[in-house]
Amino acid sequence: MANSDFDSLYQDLLIEHSKQRHGFGLQPEPAAEVHSLNRSCGDEVTLRLHMDGERVEAVSWEGQGCAISQASASMLSDLVQGMPPEECRDCIAAFRSMLQSRGKDQDAPEQLGDAVALHGVSMYPPRIKCAMLAWVALEDALEQAVPTN
């Protein structure tokens, strides 16, 4: 498959997630709740972390903003369902590393599922905060619910 075919596939995936937002709608009784705002563009997200013992049961969220921030939150909610907190933290670190690569890291981590579609954002530094918004909120929610020692 040519590079432009991959780009098209990734763009389609991003659009799909921004329109059909998975995990959208705040669910009751969270283990933690975090509201995050991207001050540079106004995107915002409220994220609730729901735990089932030692695993993430679900991530529910509401927010507004660009297609990148909305799709990223949607992809995140799918990805972390059923994961233990430490694996979630590893995914957040891998996602952050991918976005900070400025296109140099051509091997997007397989552990990121659909979120690899956001790899191209690394070429546009102002958009990185949009893509990271929900992930930073999850990082903070995990720290509230399951603090690292």
C-alpha positions in Angstrom: 0.0 0.0 0.0 1.4 3.4 -1.0 2.0 6.1 1.6 -0.9 8.2 0.3 -3.2 5.1 0.8 -2.1 4.9 4.5 -2.6 8.7 4.9 -6.1 8.4 3.4 -7.0 5.4 5.6 -5.8 7.3 8.7 -7.7 10.4 7.7 -10.8 8.4 7.3 -10.3 6.8 10.7 -9.8 10.2 12.3 -13.0 11.6 10.7 -15.0 8.5 11.7 -13.9 8.8 15.4 -14.6 12.6 15.4 -18.1 12.0 14.2 -19.0 8.8 16.0 -17.3 9.5 19.3 -16.8 6.3 21.3 -17.2 6.7 25.1 -18.9 10.1 24.6 -21.4 10.9 27.4 -20.4 11.1 31.1 -21.3 8.0 33.0 -22.1 8.1 36.7 -20.0 7.0 39.7 -16.4 7.5 38.3 -13.3 6.6 40.3 -11.9 9.9 39.1 -12.9 12.9 37.0 -10.7 15.5 35.3 -11.5 18.5 33.3 -8.8 19.7 30.8 -8.5 22.7 28.7 -6.2 23.5 25.8 -5.7 27.2 26.5 -4.1 27.8 23.1 -7.2 26.8 21.1 -10.1 26.4 23.5 -10.5 22.6 23.1 -11.8 21.0 26.3 -12.6 17.6 27.7 -14.1 16.3 30.9 -13.0 12.7 31.4 -14.3 10.2 33.9 -12.4 7.1 34.7 -14.4 4.0 35.7 -12.6 1.2 37.4 -13.5 -2.5 37.9 -11.2 -3.7 40.6 -7.7 -3.5 39.1 -8.7 -2.7 35.5 -10.2 0.2 33.7 -13.8 -0.6 33.1 -14.4 2.4 30.9 -13.5 6.0 30.1 -16.5 8.3 29.5 -16.0 11.8 28.4 -17.6 15.0 27.0 -15.9 17.8 25.3 -15.7 20.2 22.4 -13.1 21.2 20.0 -11.4 20.2 16.8 -11.7 16.9 15.0 -8.2 15.9 16.4 -9.1 16.4 20.0 -12.5 14.7 19.7 -11.1 11.7 17.7 -8.2 11.3 20.1 -10.6 11.1 23.1 -12.7 8.5 21.2 -9.7 6.4 20.3 -8.5 6.6 23.9 -11.8 5.4 25.3 -11.7 2.3 23.1 -8.1 1.5 23.7 -7.9 1.5 27.5 -11.0 -0.5 28.2 -10.0 -3.5 30.3 -6.4 -2.4 30.8 -4.7 -2.4 34.2 -3.5 1.1 35.2 0.2 0.5 34.5 -0.6 -0.6 30.9 -2.6 2.6 30.5 0.3 4.6 31.7 2.6 2.8 29.2 0.1 3.6 26.3 0.1 7.3 27.4 3.9 7.3 27.3 4.0 5.6 23.9 1.4 8.1 22.5 3.3 11.1 23.9 6.5 9.7 22.4 4.9 9.2 19.0 3.6 12.8 19.0 6.9 14.3 20.0 8.8 12.5 17.3 8.1 15.3 14.7 7.7 12.5 12.1 11.1 11.0 12.8 9.6 7.9 14.5 8.1 6.1 11.5 7.1 3.0 13.5 4.0 3.9 15.4 3.6 1.6 18.4 1.2 -1.3 17.8 -0.1 -0.9 21.3 -1.9 2.3 20.4 -4.6 0.7 18.2 -6.6 3.3 16.2 -4.6 6.1 17.8 -1.7 5.4 15.5 -3.9 7.4 13.0 -2.8 10.5 14.9 0.9 9.9 14.0 0.8 12.7 11.4 0.0 15.2 14.1 3.6 15.0 15.2 4.5 17.1 12.1 2.3 20.0 13.4 3.5 21.0 16.9 0.6 23.3 17.7 -1.8 20.4 17.1 0.0 18.1 19.5 -1.8 19.6 22.5 -5.1 18.9 20.8 -4.3 15.2 20.4 -2.9 14.9 23.9 -5.8 16.6 25.7 -7.8 13.5 26.7 -4.6 11.5 27.3 -3.3 14.0 29.8 -6.7 14.0 31.4 -6.5 10.2 31.7 -3.0 10.4 33.2 -4.4 12.8 35.9 -7.4 10.6 36.5 -5.3 7.5 36.9 -3.1 9.4 39.4 -6.3 10.3 41.4 -7.7 6.8 41.3 -4.6 4.6 41.4 -1.6 6.7 42.6 1.9 5.6 41.7 4.1 5.1 44.7 
